[in-house]
Amino acid sequence: MTMPYDDAGTSRVTRFEVFTGAGRRRDWPPEVKASILAESFSGQETVCSVARRHGMSPSQLKDNAGIRRAWLRYYDVEPDQFDFILASWDTASTLSEEADWSVGTIWGVADGSIYLLHVERKRLESPELRHRIESIHSQFHADVTIIEDAALGRGIVQDLRRTSPTCQPIAIPVRIEKIARMQARAVMFETGKVSRNFREAGTAA
């Protein structure tokens, strides 16, 4: 709901929510929970900023989905060579203020360890998103790009496989929800197998 104010210098409220019942707790759908959690780990905003934007307490984002922040490892120098580089995309199809983000993560594997090289998080419509996926694939010299097999993602996969000389992505069917997939990989974080880029993480400090 939009509520303009007439007072000079006062910014307007673009949305407010009314909570009813005991505790005034949101009943977040699983996909929304996973999206908010991913934002808190993206390195592009502080946890406090993500929490404030969603009307949450920062403590509600701490140690969520079975991943503890104490498990996070950081690197500032990449390995000289990666055994394999993967780009993974979860696509969203609208530019509205309420829309989900399209999120791409780029991962490198070297000597049994996994490095999060980059997080790309944007609201883009199909043509721009298609070009961005192709560009990221080339920029990071990805061995393979995978895209979630949803309506928009499926169309982008088909278009790139038909027209791109460099990026031939694979559509990946999704059988379980995002939080469950994250929890299934928690042991990799706990054992220190996963590290993220210190410079990118530092942008959210």
N, C-alpha and C positions, 0 to 999 in steps of 0.2 A: 504494500500500500504506500502511495506517495503522499506526503504531507508537507507542502511548501510553507515556509515561514515568511512573514512580511518584514521582520526586523532586519535592518541592514547588517551585513557581515555574518549572518547566521546561516549556516549550511542547512540544506533540507534533509529530512529523514527520507530515505528511499524505500525502507521496508521495516516493519516491526512485526513481532510474533507475540501472540497471546497464549500463555500456557494455563491450562486448567488441571485440577486434580492435585492430589498429594504429591509433593516433591517437585512438581513442575519440570519433569524430565522429558526430554525428547525421546520418541521411539524411532531411532534412526533405522532406515532400511539397511541391510547388509552392504549393498553397493555404495551407499552414501558413506557409511562408516569407513569402508576401504578407501574411498576417494579422499576423504579428509585425512586419513592416516598417511596416505601417499604424499599428500601436500606437506605434512609435517616433517617428512623425511627427505623432501626434494632438495633441500639446500638453497632454495630460492626465497624462502621466507623463514623468519624465526618461528619457533613453536608458539610463542606468545601471539604473534601476528596471525597465524592460522587459527588459533583458538579464539581470538577476539573476533575475527571475521565471521566465525560460525557461532558466536555467542556461547562459547564454552570456556571452561577453566583450563589453563595449561596442564593441570594435573590429570585431566581426563584424557590427554593425548600421550601421557608418559607411559612407557612400557606397554603399549597397546598391541593387540594381535600376537602376543607371545614373543615379541621382539623387544628386548630391553636395550635402552640407550647405552648402558655400560658395555654392551657387546659390540658396539660399533667401532670399527677400526678405520684409520685414516692413512692416506699416503700422500706425499707431495712429489715423489719421483716415480714415474711409471717404469715398469720393466722395459728393458731394451727391445724385447720382442714378445709378442703375444702368440700363444698357440692357436687362439681362436677369438674372433670378435663377433658379437651378436648384438643386433639392434632389435628391440622389442617395443611394439606400439599397442596402446589401447586408445582407440579413436572415439571422438565425440563429434556431433555433426552440426552444432548450432553456435552462433555467436552471442546469444542473449546473455544478459548479466547473470542469470540463474543457471546457465548451462554448465555441464561438466567440462573439464579440460581434456584435450587430447594430450596424452603423455607418452613420450618415448624415453626409454632407458637404453644406454649403450654399455655393454659389459665386455670386459676382456678377461681371458683365462690364460694364466701363465704359471707353470710349475705347480699345478693343483690348487692355486689360489684364484679367487674371482675378484675383479676390480670393477667398480662402478665408475665408468669414465665420464659420463655426462647424463644429465637429466634435461629433457626438452619438454616444456609444459606450456602449451599455448591453446587459445581458442581460435581455430581456423576452419573455414569452410572447405569443402572437398578439393577444389583445384589447388588452393594454396597448401593444404595439408599434404596432398599427393606430391607436390614439388618439394616440400620440406622433408618428407620421408626419403625421397630419392637423394636429396642433397646431403642429409645426415649419413646415409649409407656410404656415399662417396667420400665425405669428409673424414670419416673414421675408418675407411677401408674395411667395412664390415664384410665378414665371410657370408653372413646370411642375415636377412631382415625377416622377422616374423610379425604378423599383425593379427590381432584378435578377430576371429571370424564372425563379426557382427555385420549389420546391414551396410554401414559406411565402409568399414574395413574390407569387406568382401569386394566391394566395387573398386576400391583403390588397388587391391591385390590384382584384380583382373586387368585393370588399366595399365599398371606398371609392367606386368608380365607381357602385355601385348606391345607396349611402346618403349619401354626403357632398355637401353643397351647395357646398363650397369646394375640396376636393382631389380632382381627377380624374387620378390618376397613370397613367403609361404603363409597361407591362412591357417591359423591354429584354432580348432574348435575349443570352446570353453565348457567344461563339464561340471566344475565346482566353482563356487563363488570366491571372490578375491581374497577375503580374510582367511578362508580355509587353505588357499594356495600359499599364502604368506606363512601361516602356521606350520605348514608341511616343510618349509625351508628354514624354520627357526634354528635348527641345530647347526646349520652352516654359519649363521651369525654367531651363535654361542661359542663355537669352536674356533672363531677367528678366521674363517676361510674367506670372508667377504670384507672388502675395504672400499671406502669411497674417497673420491677426490678431495683432498684437503682444501684446495683453492676454491672449488665450487661450494663446499660446505661453509667456508669462511665468508662467502657473500651474504649468508643469512645471519651472521653473528651480530 
